[in-house]
Amino acid sequence: MTSEKKQALSELALRVREHIVRLSTDGGCFTGASLSCADLLVYLYADFLNVHPGNLTDPERDYLFLSKGHDVPALYGTFAELGFMPKERLSNHLKSNDSIYWHPNRAVPGVEFHSGSLGHLPSVALGVALDARMRGQNQKVIVITGDGELNEGTCWEALLVASAHKVNNLTIVVDRNHFQANIATEDLIPLEPLAPKFEAFGAVVKRIDGHDFAALEEAFTALPFSPDKPSVIICDTVRGRGLPSIERRADRWFCNFSSEEITSLLKELHSQEATNLTSETLTVR
Amino acid sequence: MNYEQLIHETALADERLLVMTAENRALIRNLPGPLGARFIDTGITEQTMIGAAAGLALRGRVPVVHALATFLTLRAFEFIRTDVGIGNLPVKISAFVPGFLSDGNGPTHQAIEDVSLMRGIPGMTVFAPADEQDMLAMLPAIWASPSPAYVRVNTRPATYQHEPFVMGKAEIVSEGTDITILTYGMLFEQALIAKDLLTEAGYSVGLVNLRSLKPLDTEAVLNVVRGGSLVVTLEDHFQTGGLYSILAELLLENELTAKVLPLALKERWYKPGLLSEVLEYEGFTGQHIARRIGERLGDGVHSFGAKTKVVENEFAE
């Protein structure tokens, strides 16, 4: 990956994180879980997926399903930056005049399916992948799950069925931020060793740093990993990434900050990213 | 024409139609060959099957999904509600061995809260054909509709020549001034026998095959209520949430009251066994239905003593 591209993606991710922070007040949102997958969503929508505001009804577009629906601020932040919806629409958060709430809704352009109840979209994505294959189309069908979400048996059930049907156009991406809602995954329902579990269920697995754009590019551009197996990409991430004051904190899953706290968090966000960004970007902030 | 032939014929004419099963192949054994990739067996995974059906429907398909009624409506309930229901997707649920039709399987397999659960989902439609002929008359319209649908599959041979099906309309077999039996599904066969027994005893007996529980033919049901006869709600379902509840809701909405006899399973699972044993033990043969209605009317004259012969079910998975 060129340094220019990396720079552009970093700047975009910073803007998405600003949206996430700004949504973390007046009722709040799932801040920690959104920050962990911001880089992943930015990479996928800005650089990898064949989906953009102009092709949302094209049956041959790539599909992304957000099964861990509570990180919707990262998704909508990305959509706002990439022109799927006007940025002002984010100010409708939790208002009854729109459908912008704590989980994805299809009323927002770009959302392929609603989520919120964990463990559902691996099977919905499987259905889409089966249909794409039936029609001889070769687009990517990607479903992002949380790591805590992997407690749900239906994630594994869907993979078992996908493997049985040799669905190679389905990719399960795990936002491995190491936290469930309230507690570290390994302290509640340990998942490790995780990659061998997926392999045992019939997938080909890669495990990468989910905040490293070059690593994301290397993994995603290698899809499908096998001609007759589903693919899994485990993205090791940090809950709260970008805001050291809330990173890796069990009590920063859902956040509802005061306006003073938001101001200070935005400041913190910009100071963290300063080393990677141009002075021009920072003066704009 | 049987169920399998109908689905095969419909799939040939409409490429949107897909057949899915959670390894319940009893009625669709011969379809994997002719349907190829459009026959999808997900194994014993009701939840994944429903989720995948929602995904297929998102892409414009009309999946007809097969599994035992109880596992679909209970194990996969949240997937039906959340993926099919919220998505308002045209997934067509063919629910096998509902109600008394699970005969020898026991309470684990008794889908006797399915109507209650399915009708509670916004947008879901709910159907219960009286027999195979009735079902074959109903399915083309159900599959052609854009709505999600739940069908209590019933392949028992017909004992009555049914009228063509009109979506949302009940079949009025007879009108009566003393008694009207409202029923759905496999008990229609026993209700016909009960009607004849009661008619022979001198009563004027109405019989309505509801066919569709949602949408309900409210006009037909309100006509029955306004006729003033004893209204019998006959169902192989818990008394709570099924037809008795549907009638109660309708009466309240219309500020009406009626003399109602519920014949349903009140706070109990039924005794498993051969279908004839089940119906005899639980009091749902034509004879027992007539006797229970006679008792409600204070009939001390007629005994309705002749035991009803019940054609056994042919169970297979």
Interface residues (C-beta under 8 A of the other chain):
Chain A: P59 R106 E112 F113 H114 S117 H120 L121 P122 S123 V124 A125 L126 G127 V128 A129 L130 D131 A132 R133 M134 T154 E157 A158 L160 V161 A164 H165
Chain B: A37 R38 I40 T42 G43 T45 Q47 T48 M49 I50 G51 A52 A53 A54 G55 L56 A57 L58 R59 G60 R61 P63 E78 F79 T82 D83 I86 G87
